[in-house]
Structure formats: structure tokens, C-alpha cells
Amino acid sequence: MSAQSHAWVAGGVLMAALFVFAFVAAPKSCEWGLDAYFLAGLACAVALLALPFVLRAGRSLALCAGVAVALVALGFSAWVAGLFVANVRILCKLF
């Protein structure tokens, strides 16, 4: 397996873990869940951004940057999907 394949597989595992964490955080979204899910999403985005550079997933810097941008975009879509599929409450109290 190539280094680029390793980056895609590791990114997929990271996104799946973030998606599963949405279901863990959803029942307690008004206490700690929404904050924890937001911070987990930020940490996941940083990890996905750094992953291609750490694993040297491309021959050039531009290819690594392209893979990183694609992974972050997919990670953001997984984060938003987890937010809505797990029914994480965004508004807990209006007043």
C-alpha cells in the first residue's frame, strides 16, 4: 500500500470515529456534548490537515496539500452529517 492510501485510510478511520462520537455526545448535548463534539471536530480537522504531510502522501508539496484539503472537506461533511443524524441539539435554552 502506498503512503497516499495510508493517508486516505487513516483519514477515513478518523472521520468514522468522529461520526460515532456524535452519537455518544448527542444525549448530553446541552450539558457537555455540543462543546465536546465541536472540539473533537476541530481536533479532527487539524489531524486531517496534518496527516498527508506526516505520512508523505504525495511526491510534491502541492499533491500533499490537495490531499489535505480533500480530507478536511470530507471531515467537515462527516462532522455536519454526525451533527444532524445523531440529532445533536444546538439550541438548548432560548432564554
TORKOL-4160 file (C-alpha; in steps of 0.2 Angstrom, whole numbers, padded with zeros to 4 digits, m for minus):
95
<pt num="1" X="0000" Y="0000" Z="0000"/>
<pt num="2" X="0006" Y="0017" Z="m0004"/>
<pt num="3" X="0008" Y="0032" Z="0008"/>
<pt num="4" X="m0006" Y="0041" Z="0000"/>
<pt num="5" X="m0018" Y="0025" Z="0003"/>
<pt num="6" X="m0012" Y="0025" Z="0021"/>
<pt num="7" X="m0017" Y="0044" Z="0022"/>
<pt num="8" X="m0034" Y="0040" Z="0015"/>
<pt num="9" X="m0037" Y="0025" Z="0026"/>
<pt num="10" X="m0032" Y="0034" Z="0042"/>
<pt num="11" X="m0042" Y="0049" Z="0037"/>
<pt num="12" X="m0057" Y="0038" Z="0035"/>
<pt num="13" X="m0055" Y="0030" Z="0052"/>
<pt num="14" X="m0053" Y="0047" Z="0060"/>
<pt num="15" X="m0069" Y="0053" Z="0051"/>
<pt num="16" X="m0079" Y="0037" Z="0056"/>
<pt num="17" X="m0073" Y="0039" Z="0074"/>
<pt num="18" X="m0079" Y="0057" Z="0074"/>
<pt num="19" X="m0096" Y="0052" Z="0067"/>
<pt num="20" X="m0098" Y="0039" Z="0080"/>
<pt num="21" X="m0094" Y="0051" Z="0094"/>
<pt num="22" X="m0109" Y="0062" Z="0088"/>
<pt num="23" X="m0120" Y="0048" Z="0095"/>
<pt num="24" X="m0110" Y="0047" Z="0111"/>
<pt num="25" X="m0112" Y="0066" Z="0113"/>
<pt num="26" X="m0130" Y="0069" Z="0107"/>
<pt num="27" X="m0139" Y="0063" Z="0123"/>
<pt num="28" X="m0129" Y="0076" Z="0134"/>
<pt num="29" X="m0128" Y="0089" Z="0120"/>
<pt num="30" X="m0135" Y="0103" Z="0132"/>
<pt num="31" X="m0123" Y="0099" Z="0146"/>
<pt num="32" X="m0106" Y="0094" Z="0138"/>
<pt num="33" X="m0110" Y="0086" Z="0122"/>
<pt num="34" X="m0110" Y="0100" Z="0110"/>
<pt num="35" X="m0094" Y="0108" Z="0116"/>
<pt num="36" X="m0085" Y="0091" Z="0116"/>
<pt num="37" X="m0092" Y="0087" Z="0098"/>
<pt num="38" X="m0086" Y="0104" Z="0092"/>
<pt num="39" X="m0069" Y="0102" Z="0100"/>
<pt num="40" X="m0067" Y="0085" Z="0093"/>
<pt num="41" X="m0072" Y="0091" Z="0076"/>
<pt num="42" X="m0058" Y="0105" Z="0077"/>
<pt num="43" X="m0045" Y="0092" Z="0083"/>
<pt num="44" X="m0050" Y="0080" Z="0069"/>
<pt num="45" X="m0049" Y="0094" Z="0056"/>
<pt num="46" X="m0031" Y="0098" Z="0062"/>
<pt num="47" X="m0026" Y="0080" Z="0062"/>
<pt num="48" X="m0034" Y="0078" Z="0044"/>
<pt num="49" X="m0024" Y="0093" Z="0038"/>
<pt num="50" X="m0008" Y="0086" Z="0045"/>
<pt num="51" X="m0010" Y="0068" Z="0040"/>
<pt num="52" X="m0004" Y="0069" Z="0022"/>
<pt num="53" X="0011" Y="0079" Z="0027"/>
<pt num="54" X="0016" Y="0067" Z="0041"/>
<pt num="55" X="0013" Y="0052" Z="0030"/>
<pt num="56" X="0021" Y="0060" Z="0015"/>
<pt num="57" X="0006" Y="0056" Z="0004"/>
<pt num="58" X="0012" Y="0064" Z="m0011"/>
<pt num="59" X="0028" Y="0067" Z="m0021"/>
<pt num="60" X="0026" Y="0085" Z="m0021"/>
<pt num="61" X="0020" Y="0098" Z="m0009"/>
<pt num="62" X="0005" Y="0103" Z="m0020"/>
<pt num="63" X="m0001" Y="0085" Z="m0020"/>
<pt num="64" X="0000" Y="0084" Z="m0001"/>
<pt num="65" X="m0009" Y="0100" Z="0001"/>
<pt num="66" X="m0023" Y="0094" Z="m0011"/>
<pt num="67" X="m0025" Y="0078" Z="m0002"/>
<pt num="68" X="m0025" Y="0088" Z="0015"/>
<pt num="69" X="m0039" Y="0100" Z="0008"/>
<pt num="70" X="m0049" Y="0085" Z="0002"/>
<pt num="71" X="m0048" Y="0076" Z="0018"/>
<pt num="72" X="m0053" Y="0092" Z="0028"/>
<pt num="73" X="m0068" Y="0094" Z="0017"/>
<pt num="74" X="m0073" Y="0076" Z="0019"/>
<pt num="75" X="m0070" Y="0078" Z="0038"/>
<pt num="76" X="m0081" Y="0093" Z="0038"/>
<pt num="77" X="m0095" Y="0084" Z="0029"/>
<pt num="78" X="m0094" Y="0070" Z="0041"/>
<pt num="79" X="m0095" Y="0082" Z="0056"/>
<pt num="80" X="m0110" Y="0090" Z="0049"/>
<pt num="81" X="m0118" Y="0073" Z="0045"/>
<pt num="82" X="m0115" Y="0067" Z="0063"/>
<pt num="83" X="m0122" Y="0083" Z="0069"/>
<pt num="84" X="m0139" Y="0081" Z="0061"/>
<pt num="85" X="m0140" Y="0062" Z="0060"/>
<pt num="86" X="m0137" Y="0060" Z="0079"/>
<pt num="87" X="m0149" Y="0074" Z="0082"/>
<pt num="88" X="m0137" Y="0084" Z="0092"/>
<pt num="89" X="m0146" Y="0099" Z="0100"/>
<pt num="90" X="m0139" Y="0116" Z="0095"/>
<pt num="91" X="m0151" Y="0127" Z="0104"/>
<pt num="92" X="m0154" Y="0121" Z="0122"/>
<pt num="93" X="m0162" Y="0136" Z="0130"/>
<pt num="94" X="m0169" Y="0151" Z="0121"/>
<pt num="95" X="m0169" Y="0162" Z="0137"/>
